[in-house]
């Protein structure tokens, strides 16, 4: 079960990244053109949010219940903080990804406010863009499975 979810989590990352890039491109185009908030903006934000939530839930199950790394780290947290790999997975990866998830949700929620369309595009572009940068920092590229 652990390996299956780990592969799902690793592979699902690509769907999240694609959805994030699509949402950023749509937001940037809408902001530059000062266009109205359209269905494509709504759908791209919704799909992105759903995919991020699913990815987070898979990661949370791995983190809390299945990962041998987190189990080992929680047995001796002091020693785990001295190990770069354990510290990355037990503290840094999840903290940074929670921040990225919050940024996506903030960006999505700001599009629901009563603002001109181009301001919604600008907000979503900023929050989704920062989220993308944060995610790229926290992906364990050296352990990429796909």
Number of C-alpha atoms within 10 A of each C-alpha: 8 13 11 9 16 18 15 15 19 19 15 17 19 12 14 22 17 12 21 25 18 17 26 24 18 20 30 20 16 22 21 11 11 16 16 16 20 12 9 13 23 16 12 21 27 16 15 25 21 15 19 25 16 15 21 17 13 17 21 14 14 20 17 12 12 17 20 13 16 20 15 14 20 14 10 10 16 11 13 21 15 10 12 10 13 19 19 16 19 22 14 15 16 17 14 18 22 15 15 24 22 16 21 27 22 15 25 23 14 18 21 11 11 9 13 13 20 20 21 27 31 22 21 29 25 18 20 28 23 17 23 21 11 18 21 15 13 18 15 15 9 6 8 11 12 9
